[in-house]
């Protein structure tokens, strides 16, 4: 168990170091590109819904 937690910590630390200097827009772009890569790699097809209501609710609650 301890080895697994160490590996998770190391991965999270690496991600933090890669992302700490990014602006919000750059961070969103990076996450979007990574998501697209994973979806293609695993041949996953998702339907896109209207995301405007979700974004407006999150912004109103100051989630960003």
ABEGO torsion letter per residue (X at the ends): XAAAAAAAAAAAAAAAAAAAABBAAAAAAAAAAAAAAAAAAAGBBBBBBBAAAAAAAAAAAGAX
